[in-house]
Amino acid sequence: MSAIKEFLFNNEYAFLLQIAIILLATKLLGLLTKRISLPQVVGALAAGIILGPMLLDVVERNDLIVNLAELGVIVLMFSAGLETDIQELKKAGLASFVIALLGVIVPLVGGFFLADAFNVDQDPEMASLFWQNIFIGVVLTATSVSITVETLKELGALNSRAGNAILGAAVIDDILGIIALTVVISLGGKKTGDGESAKTLGSALVGDGVFAVVINILAFFIVAIGAAVLYHFFFKKWRESSNENLRRHNIVTFAFCLLLSFAAEMFFGVADITGAFVAGLAVSGLKKTEYVVNRFNTLSYMLLSPIFFANIGLAMTLDGLTGKLIIFMLLLMLLAVVTKVIGCGLGAKIMRYTNKESLQIGIGMISRGEVALIVANKGASVGLMSEKFMTPLVIMVVFTTIVTPILLKFVFPKKKNASGNSDSKNALETSGVNAQLEES
């Protein structure tokens, strides 16, 4: 067996075979998980775990895989911004904002105190323990409602008061999560390869410190808004000069996404996925974006998304999985459920939803899905999260994905809704980045 493995994978063309294996394995296991009513993301993660060091160890997590995964997460976040309906966001109202806000604050605080109790060994090559522990809380703030939407559709409850609140709060939750990620990565102090702090606009003007981070974040969003306005103006006139959907439109749009992602990291010390998300928001306001969305979805689910999710599975290992870390994992799973139910439920109660509706909303926001994986992957890449925590976090994500539909079926009475299909389709289009892998 080892001789065959050596022959197949120890040559300069092995990367072609490895990518082919990843694509086939993620799709096969994705279809299997879809048959048991789980997102195909779970299957893609399972493929990475099976192919990686935990089991078969046939695919190496090399620089090519890591770089393709990085490009994949940029496209995923760009697609998430692209599919965000700005008008619907404006209509979400105060209730959805309060639900989302408390649904971010409570998991953030809970995750910090749990991590603070277990993460006590400072690695000199990592960020400080304080920021590492805060980052675990940031991962817990994420919400992915794609599985919730499917379950509510099945139960005929998508158009209920609680269902509408979940959809509105989920969109706002994404925005708040991106802001929290941006602040923590900036304040946590990213490092360059030689261990020195990365030079940014803020550090060049006032040196390192909180004020520099504030300058960086404000300057980034000012530049991003200016770039979005210019892009809107020129791209709109360019598109309107032609009645056809042209490939050059997609190329320019992708270049805009990559440039804003590069600028975010290079000049402002802001996460590249924040730049990608903002670029997607800028494009989402344009008319006739369906052509661009479809082409990016194709790029994503054919190559980049499977490699991104498989790469997370490849990073998982049983090394260092001590009894203490297993206890942390179990408590993390419990905390992931409880903090969203309490935070979002409390927000709903404040906005005068009934006790039953508040519980329904809290449970509907439990699933972390691909959003938490994207955030965790980014944190690991900038020294804010030790790789030993990747396995507990992935298991937490899978657990919340499985438990959410089960709990929803307990708290929502099943009823038929003739209009459920069309409304759920619209909701799914704006509910996150999982859709790229749901193409069969």
FENMOHU-V618295 format. One line per field, one symbol per residue. ss: DSSP state (A for helix, B for strand, O for the rest). phi: phi as a letter, one per 20 degrees, with the letter a starting at -180 (. if undefined). burial: + if it has 16 or more other ideal C-beta (glycine too) atoms within 10 Angstrom, else -. A space follows every 10 residues. Layout:
ss=???
phi=???
burial=???
This chain:
ss=OAAAAAAAAO OOOAAAAAAA AAAAAAAAAA AAAAAOOOOA AAAAAAAAAA AOOOOOOOOO OOAAAAAAAA AAAAAAAAAA AAOOOAAAAA AOAAAAAAAA AAAAAAAAAA AAAAAAAAOO OOOOOOOOAA AAAAAAAAAA AOOOOAAAAA AAAAAOOOOO AAAAAAAAAA AAAAAAAAAA AAAAAAAAOO BOOOOOBOOO AAAAAAOOOA AAAAAAAAAA AAAAAAAAAA AAAAAAAAAA OOOOOOAAAA AAAAAAAAAA AAAAAAAAOO OAAAAAAAAA AAAAOOOOOA AAAAAAAAAA AAAAAAAAAA AAAAAOOOOO OOAAAAAAAA AAAAAAAAAA AAAAAAAAAA OOOOAAAAAA AAAAOOOOAA AAAAAAAAAA AOOOOOOAAA AAAAAAAAAA AAAAAAAAAA AOOOOOOOOA AAAAAAAAAO OOOAAAAAOO
phi=.fffffffdd bfdfffffff ffffffffff fffffdmdff gfffffffff feffcfldde eeffffffff ffffffffff ffeeefffff egnfgfffff fffeffffff fffffffded deefedffgg fffffgffgf ffbcdfffff ffffemdfef ffffffffff ffggffffff ffffffffmf cefeneffec gfffecnfqf fffffgffff ffffffffff fgffffffff fcededffff ffffffffff fffgffdcmd gfffffffff fffffefleg ffgfffffgf febffgffff ffffffbefm eegffffgff fffffgffff ffffffgffg emefgfffff fgffefgelf ffffffffff fdmebfffef fgffffffff fffgfffffe edffbecfef fffffffffc eqdffgeefd
burial=--------+- ----+--++- +++-+++-++ --++---+++ ++++++++++ ++++---+++ +---++-+++ ++++++++++ ++++----+- -+--++++++ ++++++++-+ ++-+++-++- -----++--- ++++++++++ ++++++++++ ++++++++++ -+++++++++ ++++++++-+ ++++++++++ ---------+ +++------- -++-+++-++ +-++--++-- +---+---+- --------++ -+++-+++-+ +-+++-++++ ++++++++++ ++++-+--+- +++-+++-++ +-++++++++ ++++++---- -------++- +++-+++-++ +++++++++- +-+---++++ ++++++++++ ++++++++++ ++++++-+++ ++++++++++ +-+++-++-- ++----+--+ --++--++-+ ++++++++--
